[in-house]
Amino acid sequence: MNIAFHGAARTVTGSKHLITLKNGTQILLDCGLFQGMGHVTDRLNDYFGFDPKKITYLILSHAHIDHCGLLPKLVAEGFEGQIFCTSPTMDLARILMMDSAKIQMQDAEYANRNLREGEEMEEALYTEEDVTKAVGQMKIVEYEEDFKIEEGILLKFTDAGHILGSAAVHLSIIEDGKTTRITFSGDVGRYGDLLLKSPQKFDQADYILMESTYGDSLHKNLDPIEDMLLEVINNTCKIKKGKVIIPAFAVGRTQELLYALNGLELKGKLPDVPFYVDSPLSSKATQILKNHPEVYNNGVKEILKVDHDIFGFKGLRFVESVEESKALNADPRPCVIISASGMAEAGRVKHHIRNNISNQKNTILMVGYCEPNSLGGKLIAGDKVVEIFRDEYEVKAEVQSIKSMSAHGDYEDLLHFLSGQDPAQVKQLFLVHGEYEIQQSFATKLKDKGFKHVAIPEYHQVYELA
C-alpha cells in the first residue's frame, strides 16, 4: 500500500491524505479546504491531485473547515462512498459546510459586482445541494468502537480533545496476510483545555500521521485568558471608547471566549459593555456543544452545578440578520464583537475589520493560529497596510493576540499524545499540518524521544508503506 499527501503538507490547511491498497481500495483521510494561502488558494482548492470517483471511503477526523470543507466538492465530482465520523462531527460539519457554501456564494457575488476589466467571474466551489448530498453519505462511528469498514479494514476513533467530536483515526489494514496499523492524529487538543477532556491514549501504531501546528511552541506560563480579555476590553472600551473586534472560529474558539467571559461575570469582573456574537454559525455551534455535555471536562461540570448556561452572560447578544450586522458598524458606541472566521479570511468579521481597522481607538484581538498569508496572519505579523476586499487599508487600530487561546496542543502536548507509543515500533512518522520550519524543529524533538524515522512530506508526495 502507499500513502499520498494532497494537503496540509508543509502548510496548515487543506488536510487530505490518501491511502491506496494493492487491490485498488482508496481511503481518504479528511478533505479540507485550503485557507489563507494568498493568490494560490483558489488553485489549490480547484485541484485535488486524485480522482474523486476512485475514492472508496472517506474518514473525517473533525469538522473544522480545513478538514471537511471540500467534501461537497468531492461529492459533486463523483465520490459516492461512505464518510465515517463521530456523531458531533456530523452535526458540526453539516452547519459548517452549509455556511461555507453560503459564504462562497456571497463572496463570489460581491466580487463579481466589483469586477474589473479583464478579470474572470468568480464561482463558488460548491452549492448547498452538494452539502446536503455529502451529509447524506455520512455514517456515525462511536469513540472506541472497533468498526469493520470491510473485510480486512478496521477503524477506531479516540478522542483527540481538539474540538467537539474531534478524533484521532486508527486503522488496522490486512494486506497479503500482514496487518498494518496506521494512526492519523487529526488535530490534537490541549491537556487541561478550558472546556474539553484531554486527548485519549491509543494503541501502538506502525505508521503515524502527526499534526505539528505548534511543534516549536509552548502555551504555558502565559497570562490566564480571563485576565487578558479583561485588560483588552477595559483598555479599548472603557479608556479609548473604542471597539474590540475578535475574529474567532465559530466552532471551539467562540465557545471558549464565551466561557471565559462568563467566568468574568461569575467573579463580578465583566465590563458593562455590549457583547455581540455576529455569526449565525457560531450560534448554531454553541447550541450543538450544549447538546453534547458528555465532552466537557470535570472543571466545566463543576461550574454547571452553579451556572446552567456557561456560554451566556449579561450584555450578550447573538446577531442573526445581515442588517443588524451592518448596523454594528454604524454604531459608534464601545462594544465587543466576536465574529467568524478565525483567520479573518471570510464572513462578517472581514467587514467589521474593514470598517474599524483605520481607527486607533479600536482593537483587533486575534485568539488563535493564523496562516501567515491570511489577513489575520498579516495583522499578527504587524503589517501596516493590508488588503481587504481588493482595497488597501492602513492599520491604525491596535492589534493584540492571546497566544494561549489555541485548540491545538503545543509541542509538549504533542509529545504527551505520543507518549504511549514505543518509538522503536514506529516504522515512519509523518509530520503534517504545520509550517515547514516548525516541522523541522519538531522533528528534532521527536528524534530526541527515540522516533528515528520522521518524514515531512511535500505536497502530493507519495510514500510506499512496507
N, C-alpha and C positions, 0 to 999 in steps of 0.2 A: 504494500500500500504506500501511498505518498500523501503529503500534505502541502498545500499551496496557500500563500498568504496574499490575499487580494484586498486587504485593507488593514488599517491600524498597524501598518508595517513602517517602523521608524517615524511614526506620527501617532496622534492620539485618537483619531476619529476614523469612521468608516469600517468598523470591525467586520471582517469576513475571512474565515479560514476554512478551506475546503479539503476534506479527507476523501481520497479516492481509493477504493479497494480494487483488487485484481479482477473481480467479477464485474466491475463497472459501476457498482453502487457508489453514489456520491453523497456524502454527509456534509452539509454546510453549517458551520458554527457561526451564528449571528449573520445579519445582513444589514449593516448600519449605514447611515447617511454620513458622507464627508461633510464637515462643517468648518468654516473659518479658515479655509486653505487659500484664501486670496483668489486671484483670477483663474486658478486651475480647478477650483471647487466644482464648477459645473461639469467640466470634462471628466473629472474623477467619478462623479455621480452618474454620468451617462454610460460609462463603460465598466461592466462587471469583471471582465477578464476570463469569463467562463460562460457556458450556455445554460441559461436558466431552465431550459426544457430537460436538461440531463441531470439536474439535481434530484436525488431520490428523497432525501429527508432534510429538514432544517431543525436545528436545535437552538433555541433562543435563551441566552443567559439572563437577560433582564431587559427592561422596557425603555431605557434611555434611547433617544432617537439616533445616537451614533452607533447603536447596536441593533435597532429594529427598523430604522427609518426608511430603508429601501425594500423592505418586504413587499409592499404593494406593487412596486415596480417589478420585482422579481416575479410576482404572480401574474402581473399584466403581460410579461414577456414569456410566459409559458410554464412556470413552475406549478405543478399540480399535487405535490406531495404533502405530507403532514408536517406541521410545525409544532414541536414539543416545547412546552414551557410550564412554569408554575401557574397556579390559579391567579395570584395577584398580578403576575406579569401579563397575563392575558387581559385582565381588567384595565391595567395601565396602558398597555400597548395599544389597545383599541382607541382610547381617547387621545393618546399622543400622536398616533399615526393619522387620525382624523384631523387633529389640529394642524399637523404638518401639511396635509393636503390643502386645507383651507388657507394657511399662510402662504403656501407656494402660489396658489391661485390669486390671492390678494396682491402679493408682491409682484407677480407677473403682470397683473392688470395695472398696478401703479407704475411699474417700469415702462410698460407699453404706452401709457398716457404721456410719458415724458421722453418718448423715443427720439433720438437724434438722427440726423440724416446718415444713412448708410448702415445703421445698426439693425440687427435682426430682431424680430419679435421674440419675446421670452415666453416659454411654455412651462407649465407645472410638470414635475416628474411623473405624477400620478394623480388619480382622481379619488373622490370619496367612495366611488363604486369599487375601485381597486382595493381600498382599505377594507371594505365590508367583505369582499371575497377572501382576502388574506386572513381575516379574523375567523372566517368560516372554516379555514383549514387548520386552525389551532387545536391541539389536544393537550389537556392538562395532565401533568405528571407531578405527583406529590414529592416533597422533600423526602430523601432517604428511601424512596421506593425503588426496588430493583425492577426496572421496567424493560420488558423484552420488546425491542423495536421490530426485530425479525430474527429468524434463526441465526445465531452467531453474533448478534449485536445487542448488548445490554447497556442501558442508560441509567445513571443515578444522578440526582441533583442533591447538593448540600448547600446550606445557607451561606451566602458569601458576605452578608452583612452590609451590603453597599447601599441598596435602596429596597423598598418594599418589593418582595418577590425575587430579589436577585439570587442567582445560583451559580455555584461552580459546577461545571459539567464533567462527568466522569463516564467514560466509555470503555467497555470491555469488548474487544472485537476478536473473534476467532477466524483465522485465515490459515489455510494449509495445516490445520490441526494445532496451531500455536495461538495462544491468547496474548493480545497486546492491550495494555492498559494506558489510555490517554486521558489526561486531565486538562481542561481549559478553565482557567481561574475566573473567566468573565472579569468583572471589576471587583476588586477586594475592598471591603469596607474597613472601618476603624475598630480596633479593640477599645471598648469604652466609648462607643458612639453616644451622642445625645439621646437618640430615640431607639435605635435598633439593637438586637442581640449581636454579639460578636460572631465573626466567621467560624464555621464549624471545621473540625479536623476531618481529614479524608484518608482513604486507603492508599497504599503505595501505588505509585504510577511508574510506567516505563518512560513515557514522554509527557512533558508538561508545557502548556502554553500559558505564559505568565504575564499578567499586566505589569506595567512599570512606570506609570504616570509620575509618581513621586519617588522614583528609585534612588534619588540623591538628596531627599529632603526629610527633615524631622518636623512634625507638627507640635511636639511637646514644648513645654516651657514658654508658651505664648500666652498672652493675656486671655482670661476667660471671655467667651463670646458675649455674654450679657454685658460685661464691663465695657467692652469695645463698642458695642452697639449704643450703649448709653452715652458714651463720650462723643461719638459721631453725631448722634441725634441732638444732644444738648448744644453742642458747638454750632451745628448748622441751623437747627430750627429755633433755638432759644436765643443764641447770641447773634448769629448772622442773619436771622429771619429768612432763611432760605429753605430749599427742598433737598431731601435726601432721596436719590434715585438708586434703587438696588436691583440690578439685573440678577435674576435668580432662576435656576432651573425649576420648572413647575413641579417636578417630582423630586422629593428629597430636600433640596435646599430651602425651598419656600416653607415647607413644614418645620424645618429646623429653626428658621428665623422666627416663625410664629410661636414656636415652643419657647424660644429664648425670650421673646418679648412678653409672652405670658408669664414667664418666670419673673421678669422685672415687675410686672403688675402684682404678682403674689407677694413680692417683697416690698411693695409700696414705692417703687422707684420709677415706674413707667412715666415718661414725659407726657404731658397733657397736650398732645397734638393729634391731628387725624392720621390714621394709618390706612393705606389703600393697598389691597392686593388686586392689581389691574391685570388679571389674566383669568378668563373663564376656565381655562385648562387647569390652572392651579387650584381653583375652587373645586373642580371635579376630583382632582388628585387628592386633595385634602380629605374629601369625603370618603374616597376609596381607602385611604390609610385608616380613617376612623372605623371602617368596616372590617379591618383586619387587625384587631388589638393583639392577636397572638404573636405578632412580630416585635412588640415592644419589649425593651429590656426591663429589668426589675426596678430600676430607678423611676422609670416612667409609670410603671404600675403602682408604685407608692404615691406618686403625685395624683394619679387618677382617683385615689381614695378620698382626696380632699377637693379635687377640681375635676368635674366630669368633662369639661371641654378644655383640653390642653392646648388647643390652637385658636382659642377665642379670648379676647380681652377688650377693655374699654377703648372706644375710638376706632375699632377695626371695622372696615367695610370692604366687601368683595365687589369689585366693579365688573359688571357684565357687558353693558352696551358700549358700542363704539362712540356714541355721542357723549356718554358720561366720561369715557376715557379722554376724549378730546377736551372736555370741559376742565379736566385737571390741569391741562397746560395753560388754559386761560385764567386759572385761579392763582393769584399771586401769593396767597397765604402759605405759611410754612406747613409742610406735611412730609410724610414718608410714603414713597411709592415703591412697592415691590412688584416687579413685572418680569415675565419671561421674554427673551431667553437668557440663559446664564452667561453666554459669551457675547451677548448684545448683538447678535447677528441677524435677528429677525423678530417679528412680532411687535407688540405695542411699546416695549421698552426702548426700541430703537427710535421711535417718535419722541418719547419722553426725553431721551438723551439729546436728541437734536434740538429740542426746544429749551433745554436747560444747561447745555454744556458751555455756553459762552457767557454765563453769569457767575461771577466769582462768589456770590452768596451761597451757591448750591454745592452739593457734594455728590459725586458718583461713587458709590460704595460697591466694590467687587468682592464677592464672597466665595470664590472657588477658582478652580483651574480654568484658564482660557488659552486656547490655541494661539500662539504668538501672532499669527496673521489676522486673527479676528479683531473686531472693533474693541472688544473687551481686552484682548491681549495688547493692543496698541495703547490703550489707555493706561493699563498697568505698567507698560514699558516707559511711560512718560512722554509719549508723542505730544507735541504742542499743537499740531493741526491734524485732524482726522477727517476722513471722507465718510459721509452718511448720505445714503440715497443719491450718490453721484455728485454731491456738493461738498465743499470743504468747510469745516468749522474750526474756529480757534478754541482750544481747550483752556477756558478760564476758570471753570468750576474746579473745586478741589477733587482729586482722585485718591481714594483710600482703598485699602484692601485688608480683609480679615483672612489671613492665610490659613488659620486653623479651621476654617469652615470648609472642609472638603469631605466628600463621601468616599474619597479614595484614601486607602491606607498609605502611610509614609513607609520608608524602607524598613523600619523595624517591624511595622505591621506585616509587610510583605514577607519578611524573613520568618516572622512568627507563623504566618499562614503555611509556610513550607516546613515548619519545624517537625512535623510528624513524618516527614519523608526521610528515607535512607538515601543520601546523595549518591552512594555507590551503585544503587539500583536504578537510578535515573539515567537512561541512555542519552537523552538530549533534553535540554530545557531551552525553549524558545521564548525570547522576550518580545512581547507585542505591546501595543497601546502605550507608546511613550516616545518622547523626542530622543533622537539618536545619541546625543551627548549624555543624556541622563541614563539611557540604557547601558552605555559603555561603563558608566560609573557603577550602576547596579550589578552589572556582570562581574565586576571585580569583587564586589561584596559577596556575590553568590559563590564565586570560586574559592574565596576565603572560607566559606562554610562547607566546602567539600564538593560542590557541584562543578565537576571538571569539564563538562560538555555544555557550554552555553552559547547559543547562536542568536544573532539579531537579524532576522530575515529582512530582505529587501522587498519592495512592492512587486507582487506577482512571482516571487521566488518559490521554487518547488524543492522539497526535500523528500528523499526516499526514507521510509521508516523500516529498519531492518526486522 
